[in-house]
Amino acid sequence: MFQIQNVPIVIEPGVNAIEAEFCVTDEKHKRRSFPVHLFRVALDENSAAKLPFVPATKLPHVFSLAQNTDDSPVLVVYDVMGRINIVFVKDESGKAWEKREVADEHAGKSVKQFSVRYFFNNEKARNDFMERVDKIMSSLQYDTAPSLEDVMAAFRLLSRARTGPVVLPMAVAKSDMRRVKI
């Protein structure tokens, strides 16, 4: 399993390459990370037909590990202002693209959602919690009941934290949410 991390949040619209980091986890749970260069995909009629979305003026900046997008495991897409928007990752078969939208708070946009921050005693507990929540969410997306073991383990990890969940402050647009009390 690999993850892409340390991707620039904002780019100059004319840049031809960006640096990121791939993190690979093998069977023994050893994590290795290494820098990679992602290159701009030339949006012509051949490459545009291979993309998992319709390139338009809203999303004109596409970066890939290889010029041929079929050979790349990841696509990073920026909007017209150069702000990161979507990351496409190939599925386990290597044939279909999975769309991973970038959360507004990660892209530096205004956040209009209520949020809570959880605290963990160590990185291992956080990673275990995130894996369990990911399993629970994916089972709910496929209309199956989540594993009781995963649910109990996630809540057990939350209960062991020294500090309880904290509500994060948020800017509220008065026209959108008039009845919200802060």
N, CA, C and O of each residue as an XYZ file, in Angstrom:
728
protein
N       0.842     -1.169      0.000
C       0.000      0.000      0.000
C       0.894      1.241      0.000
O       1.889      1.295      0.723
N       0.536      2.238     -0.814
C       1.312      3.466     -0.817
C       0.381      4.650     -0.566
O      -0.819      4.593     -0.835
N       0.960      5.700     -0.053
C       0.245      6.945      0.164
C       1.064      8.054     -0.448
O       2.292      7.996     -0.492
N       0.367      9.057     -0.915
C       1.064     10.242     -1.390
C       0.919     11.296     -0.305
O      -0.162     11.489      0.250
N       2.025     11.980     -0.008
C       1.983     12.984      1.046
C       2.930     14.115      0.691
O       3.705     14.023     -0.261
N       2.854     15.187      1.473
C       3.673     16.377      1.267
C       3.547     16.925     -0.145
O       4.540     17.279     -0.780
N       2.316     16.988     -0.625
C       2.025     17.559     -1.934
C       1.817     19.062     -1.749
O       1.179     19.467     -0.777
N       2.329     19.889     -2.636
C       2.087     21.325     -2.496
C       0.591     21.638     -2.517
O      -0.152     21.105     -3.341
N       0.163     22.502     -1.607
C      -1.248     22.873     -1.530
C      -1.601     23.837     -2.649
O      -2.682     23.758     -3.233
N      -0.687     24.740     -2.943
C      -0.901     25.741     -3.986
C       0.318     25.745     -4.894
O       1.453     25.644     -4.428
N       0.072     25.864     -6.193
C       1.162     25.916     -7.171
C       1.042     27.190     -7.998
O      -0.020     27.807     -8.068
N       2.129     27.561     -8.609
C       2.087     28.608     -9.625
C       1.473     27.984    -10.865
O       1.887     26.893    -11.258
N       0.510     28.625    -11.491
C      -0.164     28.006    -12.639
C       0.743     27.595    -13.793
O       0.352     26.731    -14.578
N       1.929     28.168    -13.934
C       2.790     27.808    -15.052
C       3.822     26.740    -14.761
O       4.616     26.406    -15.639
N       3.836     26.188    -13.544
C       4.872     25.237    -13.161
C       4.690     23.913    -13.919
O       3.562     23.482    -14.162
N       5.797     23.279    -14.284
C       5.739     22.043    -15.066
C       5.975     20.783    -14.244
O       5.726     19.680    -14.732
N       6.450     20.919    -13.006
C       6.688     19.753    -12.159
C       6.506     20.154    -10.701
O       6.739     21.302    -10.321
N       6.083     19.184     -9.893
C       5.968     19.404     -8.459
C       6.641     18.244     -7.735
O       6.762     17.142     -8.270
N       7.072     18.515     -6.519
C       7.668     17.466     -5.696
C       6.646     16.999     -4.681
O       5.902     17.800     -4.115
N       6.618     15.703     -4.458
C       5.742     15.099     -3.450
C       6.533     13.988     -2.783
O       7.734     13.842     -3.012
N       5.864     13.221     -1.969
C       6.512     12.117     -1.278
C       5.573     10.920     -1.319
O       4.381     11.055     -1.042
N       6.098      9.763     -1.660
C       5.348      8.514     -1.575
C       5.768      7.799     -0.312
O       6.953      7.754      0.018
N       4.822      7.249      0.381
C       5.097      6.474      1.578
C       4.572      5.065      1.322
O       3.391      4.882      1.027
N       5.442      4.082      1.434
C       5.088      2.687      1.154
C       5.154      1.893      2.450
O       6.098      2.024      3.228
N       4.131      1.064      2.669
C       4.097      0.182      3.830
C       4.128     -1.255      3.327
O       3.287     -1.651      2.520
N       5.090     -2.031      3.798
C       5.175     -3.425      3.358
C       4.539     -4.346      4.396
O       3.940     -3.878      5.364
N       4.673     -5.668      4.191
C       4.014     -6.663      5.040
C       4.414     -6.555      6.503
O       3.598     -6.819      7.386
N       5.625     -6.179      6.767
C       6.108     -6.113      8.147
C       5.830     -4.757      8.786
O       6.388     -4.439      9.836
N       4.966     -3.952      8.156
C       4.582     -2.630      8.643
C       5.764     -1.676      8.755
O       5.789     -0.787      9.605
N       6.715     -1.877      7.900
C       7.822     -0.937      7.836
C       7.449      0.149      6.838
O       7.054     -0.139      5.709
N       7.575      1.376      7.258
C       7.241      2.496      6.401
C       8.508      3.054      5.769
O       9.505      3.310      6.443
N       8.439      3.231      4.480
C       9.538      3.867      3.759
C       8.935      5.026      2.972
O       7.888      4.884      2.340
N       9.593      6.147      3.016
C       9.117      7.265      2.210
C      10.251      7.738      1.313
O      11.426      7.683      1.677
N       9.867      8.197      0.145
C      10.862      8.672     -0.805
C      10.249      9.779     -1.655
O       9.054      9.759     -1.950
N      11.080     10.746     -2.046
C      10.568     11.856     -2.852
C      10.305     11.423     -4.291
O      11.006     10.575     -4.843
N       9.282     12.025     -4.880
C       8.955     11.776     -6.286
C       8.686     13.113     -6.965
O       8.334     14.098     -6.316
N       8.854     13.127     -8.259
C       8.510     14.293     -9.056
C       7.289     13.951     -9.895
O       7.251     12.922    -10.568
N       6.314     14.807     -9.847
C       5.112     14.660    -10.663
C       5.175     15.720    -11.758
O       5.451     16.889    -11.485
N       4.920     15.309    -12.985
C       5.060     16.195    -14.125
C       3.695     16.574    -14.681
O       2.741     15.797    -14.632
N       3.631     17.781    -15.205
C       2.383     18.280    -15.793
C       1.985     17.408    -16.987
O       2.812     17.071    -17.834
N       0.722     17.057    -17.030
C       0.180     16.311    -18.160
C      -0.254     17.320    -19.213
O      -1.039     18.225    -18.930
N       0.261     17.159    -20.435
C      -0.150     18.031    -21.535
C      -1.571     17.663    -21.923
O      -1.827     16.531    -22.335
N      -2.477     18.584    -21.800
C      -3.887     18.281    -22.060
C      -4.203     18.442    -23.538
O      -4.729     19.471    -23.963
N      -3.881     17.419    -24.316
C      -4.242     17.387    -25.725
C      -5.346     16.346    -25.915
O      -5.813     15.767    -24.934
N      -5.763     16.102    -27.130
C      -6.881     15.175    -27.370
C      -6.554     13.741    -26.961
O      -7.460     12.999    -26.580
N      -5.284     13.327    -27.029
C      -4.925     11.961    -26.643
C      -4.903     11.779    -25.130
O      -5.483     10.823    -24.614
N      -4.241     12.685    -24.416
C      -4.141     12.534    -22.964
C      -5.472     12.852    -22.272
O      -5.795     12.239    -21.255
N      -6.235     13.787    -22.804
C      -7.518     14.153    -22.185
C      -8.499     12.992    -22.209
O      -9.304     12.846    -21.289
N      -8.444     12.167    -23.244
C      -9.351     11.022    -23.332
C      -9.018      9.952    -22.298
O      -9.887      9.153    -21.948
N      -7.790      9.914    -21.803
C      -7.373      8.908    -20.828
C      -7.619      9.330    -19.386
O      -7.504      8.512    -18.473
N      -7.955     10.591    -19.173
C      -8.153     11.080    -17.812
C      -9.484     10.583    -17.236
O     -10.431     10.358    -17.988
N      -9.566     10.410    -15.923
C     -10.802      9.935    -15.303
C     -11.841     11.031    -15.082
O     -12.849     10.799    -14.414
N     -11.613     12.201    -15.623
C     -12.561     13.306    -15.544
C     -12.450     14.117    -16.821
O     -11.506     13.947    -17.593
N     -13.404     14.988    -17.040
C     -13.368     15.834    -18.224
C     -12.576     17.093    -17.887
O     -13.032     17.906    -17.083
N     -11.406     17.270    -18.484
C     -10.630     18.468    -18.176
C     -11.360     19.700    -18.697
O     -11.834     19.734    -19.833
N     -11.436     20.699    -17.844
C     -12.123     21.942    -18.205
C     -11.321     23.102    -17.648
O     -10.264     22.909    -17.046
N     -11.817     24.280    -17.846
C     -11.104     25.453    -17.363
C     -11.095     25.523    -15.844
O     -10.260     26.228    -15.277
N     -12.002     24.812    -15.159
C     -11.985     24.808    -13.696
C     -10.841     23.967    -13.141
O     -10.301     24.298    -12.086
N     -10.460     22.900    -13.814
C      -9.406     21.995    -13.351
C      -8.361     21.793    -14.455
O      -8.278     20.711    -15.036
N      -7.567     22.824    -14.746
C      -6.646     22.710    -15.877
C      -5.260     22.167    -15.553
O      -4.493     21.876    -16.471
N      -4.914     22.020    -14.265
C      -3.558     21.632    -13.895
C      -3.548     20.196    -13.385
O      -4.007     19.920    -12.277
N      -3.024     19.290    -14.195
C      -2.988     17.871    -13.867
C      -1.533     17.415    -13.847
O      -0.768     17.689    -14.771
N      -1.165     16.708    -12.766
C       0.206     16.224    -12.621
C       0.191     14.715    -12.437
O      -0.683     14.156    -11.774
N       1.183     14.070    -13.042
C       1.254     12.615    -13.058
C       2.698     12.177    -12.870
O       3.631     12.948    -13.094
N       2.865     10.927    -12.456
C       4.209     10.381    -12.278
C       4.881     10.119    -13.628
O       6.107     10.157    -13.731
N       4.076      9.853    -14.664
C       4.593      9.593    -16.009
C       3.764     10.395    -17.011
O       2.615     10.736    -16.734
N       4.336     10.692    -18.162
C       3.586     11.443    -19.169
C       2.371     10.664    -19.661
O       1.323     11.248    -19.936
N       2.513      9.347    -19.772
C       1.377      8.505    -20.127
C       0.622      8.196    -18.838
O       1.145      7.483    -17.982
N      -0.570      8.703    -18.683
C      -1.319      8.537    -17.437
C      -1.684      7.085    -17.151
O      -1.996      6.743    -16.010
N      -1.650      6.235    -18.160
C      -1.907      4.804    -17.926
C      -0.808      4.180    -17.069
O      -1.055      3.200    -16.367
N       0.401      4.737    -17.118
C       1.542      4.193    -16.379
C       1.683      4.786    -14.979
O       2.546      4.358    -14.211
N       0.861      5.748    -14.645
C       0.984      6.428    -13.366
C      -0.037      5.905    -12.362
O      -1.193      5.689    -12.727
N       0.359      5.694    -11.102
C      -0.594      5.247    -10.087
C      -1.377      6.398     -9.459
O      -2.308      6.161     -8.689
N      -1.012      7.645     -9.778
C      -1.639      8.789     -9.125
C      -1.723      9.969    -10.085
O      -0.852     10.171    -10.930
N      -2.804     10.750     -9.930
C      -2.961     12.025    -10.622
C      -3.304     13.071     -9.569
O      -4.181     12.849     -8.734
N      -2.628     14.191     -9.604
C      -2.923     15.293     -8.692
C      -3.479     16.429     -9.539
O      -2.848     16.858    -10.506
N      -4.670     16.917     -9.170
C      -5.374     17.906     -9.977
C      -5.537     19.201     -9.181
O      -5.987     19.191     -8.035
N      -5.163     20.306     -9.810
C      -5.288     21.631     -9.210
C      -6.314     22.443     -9.981
O      -6.508     22.242    -11.180
N      -6.976     23.370     -9.278
C      -7.968     24.204     -9.944
C      -7.306     25.351    -10.700
O      -6.080     25.438    -10.753
N      -8.106     26.219    -11.277
C      -7.600     27.291    -12.120
C      -6.719     28.275    -11.339
O      -5.839     28.908    -11.923
N      -6.944     28.409    -10.035
C      -6.143     29.311     -9.209
C      -4.862     28.645     -8.699
O      -4.057     29.293     -8.030
N      -4.666     27.365     -9.006
C      -3.474     26.654     -8.575
C      -3.619     25.996     -7.218
O      -2.611     25.632     -6.613
N      -4.836     25.829     -6.716
C      -5.078     25.215     -5.411
C      -5.432     23.735     -5.612
O      -6.215     23.393     -6.497
N      -4.851     22.869     -4.785
C      -5.105     21.440     -4.924
C      -6.595     21.154     -4.770
O      -7.264     21.748     -3.925
N      -7.114     20.234     -5.596
C      -8.546     19.990     -5.613
C      -8.880     18.514     -5.466
O      -9.685     18.142     -4.611
N      -8.268     17.667     -6.292
C      -8.591     16.237     -6.319
C      -7.307     15.440     -6.481
O      -6.369     15.878     -7.147
N      -7.277     14.263     -5.864
C      -6.200     13.303     -6.092
C      -6.856     12.018     -6.569
O      -7.719     11.470     -5.884
N      -6.457     11.536     -7.735
C      -6.945     10.261     -8.266
C      -5.873      9.205     -8.020
O      -4.696      9.428     -8.300
N      -6.289      8.053     -7.495
C      -5.379      6.953     -7.218
C      -5.934      5.711     -7.904
O      -7.140      5.468     -7.885
N      -5.050      4.932     -8.507
C      -5.516      3.688     -9.145
C      -5.909      2.683     -8.084
O      -5.288      2.614     -7.024
N      -6.951      1.896     -8.370
C      -7.401      0.878     -7.422
C      -6.425     -0.296     -7.407
O      -5.392     -0.266     -8.075
N      -6.763     -1.325     -6.639
C      -5.857     -2.465     -6.480
C      -5.592     -3.202     -7.789
O      -4.518     -3.773     -7.977
N      -6.576     -3.189     -8.700
C      -6.374     -3.868     -9.983
C      -5.475     -3.045    -10.913
O      -4.895     -3.586    -11.855
N      -5.361     -1.753    -10.651
C      -4.532     -0.899    -11.486
C      -5.206     -0.440    -12.751
O      -4.550      0.104    -13.639
N      -6.510     -0.648    -12.856
C      -7.221     -0.291    -14.081
C      -8.212      0.848    -13.900
O      -8.470      1.593    -14.846
N      -8.766      0.997    -12.720
C      -9.772      2.031    -12.480
C      -9.228      3.091    -11.531
O      -8.417      2.796    -10.654
N      -9.679      4.313    -11.713
C      -9.254      5.421    -10.869
C     -10.231      5.605     -9.725
O     -11.445      5.532     -9.918
N      -9.706      5.844     -8.539
C     -10.518      6.189     -7.375
C     -10.328      7.676     -7.110
O      -9.202      8.168     -7.036
N     -11.433      8.376     -6.972
C     -11.394      9.824     -6.766
C     -11.303     10.128     -5.278
O     -12.126      9.653     -4.495
N     -10.324     10.905     -4.889
C     -10.147     11.331     -3.498
C     -10.176     12.848     -3.472
O      -9.183     13.503     -3.788
N     -11.306     13.397     -3.098
C     -11.409     14.851     -3.034
C     -10.625     15.361     -1.835
O     -10.610     14.735     -0.775
N      -9.993     16.475     -2.012
C      -9.186     17.070     -0.956
C     -10.111     17.922     -0.086
O     -10.854     18.764     -0.589
N     -10.053     17.693      1.207
C     -10.890     18.447      2.138
C     -10.539     19.926      2.088
O      -9.385     20.298      1.877
N     -11.546     20.756      2.285
C     -11.339     22.203      2.209
C     -10.253     22.692      3.158
O      -9.452     23.555      2.798
N     -10.223     22.140      4.371
C      -9.225     22.609      5.332
C      -7.808     22.234      4.923
O      -6.856     22.904      5.323
N      -7.650     21.171      4.129
C      -6.319     20.799      3.645
C      -5.896     21.653      2.454
O      -4.706     21.858      2.216
N      -6.881     22.145      1.710
C      -6.575     22.945      0.526
C      -6.478     24.432      0.836
O      -6.225     25.233     -0.064
N      -6.675     24.812      2.090
C      -6.572     26.215      2.468
C      -7.807     27.027      2.144
O      -7.745     28.256      2.109
N      -8.936     26.361      1.903
C     -10.184     27.072      1.620
C     -10.915     27.373      2.924
O     -10.577     26.832      3.977
N     -11.910     28.232      2.841
C     -12.744     28.522      4.006
C     -13.548     27.286      4.366
O     -14.081     26.600      3.494
N     -13.628     27.011      5.656
C     -14.343     25.830      6.129
C     -15.685     26.262      6.687
O     -15.763     27.139      7.547
N     -16.741     25.635      6.185
C     -18.074     25.950      6.674
C     -18.734     24.704      7.262
O     -19.954     24.552      7.195
N     -17.932     23.826      7.831
C     -18.441     22.624      8.464
C     -18.017     22.615      9.916
O     -16.991     23.189     10.280
N     -18.808     21.964     10.737
C     -18.425     21.814     12.129
C     -17.390     20.705     12.219
O     -17.504     19.693     11.528
N     -16.400     20.882     13.050
C     -15.313     19.919     13.149
C     -14.993     19.618     14.600
O     -15.257     20.414     15.501
N     -14.414     18.440     14.798
C     -13.961     18.027     16.113
C     -12.563     17.462     15.944
O     -12.284     16.756     14.975
N     -11.686     17.772     16.887
C     -10.329     17.246     16.848
C     -10.185     16.196     17.948
O     -10.559     16.424     19.099
N      -9.639     15.047     17.571
C      -9.374     13.968     18.526
C      -7.889     13.951     18.854
O      -7.053     14.239     17.997
N      -7.568     13.618     20.081
C      -6.183     13.530     20.516
C      -5.865     12.080     20.863
O      -6.685     11.385     21.463
N      -4.681     11.631     20.488
C      -4.251     10.275     20.771
C      -2.929     10.315     21.517
O      -2.177     11.286     21.423
N      -2.657      9.257     22.254
C      -1.433      9.200     23.043
C      -0.191      8.980     22.193
O       0.905      9.411     22.552
N      -0.372      8.301     21.055
C       0.784      8.042     20.193
C       0.317      7.838     18.752
O      -0.879      7.749     18.473
N       1.278      7.768     17.860
C       0.968      7.639     16.428
C       0.324      6.293     16.112
O      -0.546      6.210     15.245
N       0.742      5.246     16.802
C       0.188      3.921     16.562
C      -1.315      3.892     16.869
O      -2.093      3.309     16.113
N      -1.720      4.522     17.980
C      -3.139      4.569     18.338
C      -3.923      5.363     17.298
O      -5.030      4.977     16.924
N      -3.349      6.470     16.831
C      -4.023      7.268     15.802
C      -4.200      6.482     14.513
O      -5.276      6.495     13.914
N      -3.138      5.793     14.084
C      -3.216      5.016     12.846
C      -4.220      3.881     12.967
O      -4.968      3.608     12.028
N      -4.241      3.222     14.115
C      -5.200      2.143     14.344
C      -6.626      2.688     14.287
O      -7.505      2.075     13.680
N      -6.853      3.841     14.920
C      -8.179      4.463     14.901
C      -8.593      4.803     13.471
O      -9.721      4.520     13.066
N      -7.687      5.409     12.709
C      -8.013      5.799     11.338
C      -8.298      4.587     10.456
O      -9.186      4.643      9.606
N      -7.564      3.498     10.642
C      -7.826      2.284      9.873
C      -9.201      1.717     10.208
O      -9.938      1.294      9.317
N      -9.542      1.709     11.489
C     -10.858      1.196     11.913
C     -11.980      2.063     11.363
O     -12.979      1.545     10.864
N     -11.823      3.366     11.449
C     -12.854      4.270     10.931
C     -12.984      4.113      9.420
O     -14.092      4.164      8.888
N     -11.878      3.926      8.733
C     -11.919      3.716      7.286
C     -12.692      2.446      6.947
O     -13.489      2.440      6.009
N     -12.464      1.370      7.700
C     -13.209      0.131      7.484
C     -14.701      0.334      7.740
O     -15.540     -0.147      6.979
N     -15.023      1.049      8.815
C     -16.424      1.302      9.155
C     -17.098      2.117      8.057
O     -18.203      1.786      7.627
N     -16.445      3.172      7.605
C     -17.017      4.031      6.569
C     -17.183      3.291      5.244
O     -18.197      3.463      4.567
N     -16.210      2.478      4.869
C     -16.333      1.749      3.605
C     -17.441      0.707      3.677
O     -18.126      0.470      2.682
N     -17.629      0.083      4.828
C     -18.734     -0.875      4.935
C     -20.076     -0.159      4.854
O     -21.019     -0.697      4.273
N     -20.186      1.030      5.416
C     -21.431      1.792      5.326
C     -21.691      2.264      3.901
O     -22.844      2.341      3.476
N     -20.635      2.580      3.162
C     -20.811      2.993      1.770
C     -21.332      1.856      0.913
O     -22.036      2.092     -0.069
N     -20.992      0.619      1.275
C     -21.461     -0.537      0.512
C     -22.699     -1.170      1.135
O     -23.037     -2.312      0.824
N     -23.382     -0.426      2.020
C     -24.635     -0.855      2.660
C     -24.508     -2.181      3.394
O     -25.416     -3.011      3.350
N     -23.386     -2.379      4.066
C     -23.225     -3.544      4.925
C     -22.998     -3.052      6.350
O     -22.530     -1.935      6.568
N     -23.329     -3.884      7.293
C     -23.157     -3.509      8.697
C     -21.674     -3.508      9.046
O     -20.949     -4.434      8.683
N     -21.222     -2.472      9.748
C     -19.813     -2.462     10.151
C     -19.542     -3.531     11.194
O     -20.442     -3.944     11.925
N     -18.315     -3.967     11.254
C     -17.910     -4.977     12.223
C     -18.009     -4.402     13.631
O     -17.504     -3.311     13.897
N     -18.652     -5.128     14.523
C     -18.776     -4.691     15.914
C     -17.397     -4.567     16.555
O     -17.173     -3.692     17.391
N     -16.485     -5.433     16.166
C     -15.119     -5.372     16.691
C     -14.443     -4.053     16.318
O     -13.774     -3.444     17.152
N     -14.617     -3.603     15.054
C     -14.021     -2.337     14.620
C     -14.634     -1.147     15.357
O     -13.922     -0.227     15.760
N     -15.943     -1.170     15.529
C     -16.627     -0.067     16.220
C     -16.173      0.010     17.674
O     -15.855      1.089     18.173
N     -16.144     -1.123     18.343
C     -15.734     -1.137     19.750
C     -14.267     -0.727     19.904
O     -13.918      0.007     20.828
N     -13.423     -1.198     19.008
C     -11.999     -0.843     19.086
C     -11.796      0.656     18.854
O     -10.962      1.275     19.516
N     -12.550      1.243     17.921
C     -12.436      2.683     17.665
C     -12.845      3.479     18.898
O     -12.158      4.425     19.283
N     -13.953      3.105     19.512
C     -14.390      3.835     20.710
C     -13.466      3.575     21.898
O     -13.287      4.449     22.746
N     -12.886      2.396     21.963
C     -11.929      2.103     23.026
C     -10.696      3.000     22.892
O     -10.178      3.505     23.888
N     -10.234      3.193     21.660
C      -9.085      4.071     21.426
C      -9.410      5.522     21.803
O      -8.569      6.225     22.361
N     -10.620      5.957     21.499
C     -11.016      7.317     21.869
C     -11.121      7.471     23.384
O     -10.781      8.521     23.930
N     -11.590      6.432     24.056
C     -11.768      6.532     25.508
C     -10.429      6.557     26.252
O     -10.373      7.031     27.387
N      -9.363      6.064     25.644
C      -8.048      6.036     26.289
C      -7.307      7.361     26.182
O      -6.283      7.548     26.838
N      -7.803      8.274     25.372
C      -7.108      9.542     25.173
C      -7.130     10.364     26.458
O      -8.117     10.365     27.195
N      -6.035     11.057     26.711
C      -5.952     11.903     27.905
C      -6.904     13.090     27.812
O      -7.488     13.512     28.810
N      -7.051     13.618     26.610
C      -7.925     14.759     26.378
C      -9.082     14.313     25.505
O      -8.885     13.615     24.511
N     -10.278     14.714     25.875
C     -11.445     14.351     25.088
C     -11.506     15.135     23.782
O     -10.699     16.040     23.566
N     -12.450     14.800     22.911
C     -12.607     15.540     21.657
C     -12.870     17.014     21.925
O     -13.576     17.360     22.872
N     -12.312     17.869     21.108
C     -12.437     19.309     21.260
C     -13.125     19.869     20.027
O     -12.746     19.546     18.901
N     -14.136     20.708     20.233
C     -14.810     21.367     19.124
C     -13.899     22.461     18.598
O     -13.422     23.303     19.359
N     -13.658     22.447     17.291
C     -12.775     23.438     16.692
C     -13.538     24.709     16.373
O     -14.701     24.646     15.977
N     -12.903     25.865     16.539
C     -13.576     27.112     16.165
C     -13.764     27.179     14.662
O     -12.978     26.615     13.901
N     -14.802     27.868     14.244
C     -15.090     27.943     12.822
C     -15.701     29.292     12.503
O     -16.423     29.869     13.316
N     -15.406     29.787     11.319
C     -16.033     31.014     10.842
C     -17.364     30.640     10.204
O     -17.427     29.724      9.384
N     -18.412     31.336     10.573
C     -19.745     31.012     10.080
C     -20.229     32.131      9.178
O     -20.228     33.299      9.567
N     -20.637     31.774      7.985
C     -21.233     32.745      7.080
C     -22.667     32.964      7.540
O     -23.468     32.029      7.535
N     -22.999     34.180      7.936
C     -24.305     34.446      8.532
C     -25.451     34.157      7.573
O     -26.531     33.761      8.011
N     -25.243     34.343      6.289
C     -26.315     34.112      5.337
C     -26.611     32.620      5.170
O     -27.738     32.253      4.837
N     -25.615     31.753      5.396
C     -25.814     30.320      5.228
C     -26.372     29.654      6.472
O     -27.213     28.762      6.364
N     -25.926     30.066      7.651
C     -26.316     29.406      8.889
C     -26.712     30.448      9.910
O     -25.912     30.789     10.780
N     -27.912     30.957      9.827
C     -28.334     32.058     10.690
C     -28.588     31.630     12.115
O     -28.375     32.423     13.031
N     -29.035     30.406     12.342
C     -29.437     29.987     13.674
C     -28.313     29.335     14.478
O     -28.553     28.818     15.569
N     -27.123     29.356     13.962
C     -26.007     28.722     14.640
C     -25.527     29.630     15.772
O     -25.303     30.823     15.571
N     -25.373     29.056     16.951
C     -24.844     29.809     18.091
C     -23.446     29.328     18.376
O     -23.195     28.126     18.471
N     -22.543     30.263     18.510
C     -21.147     29.913     18.799
C     -20.787     30.470     20.156
O     -19.657     30.299     20.614
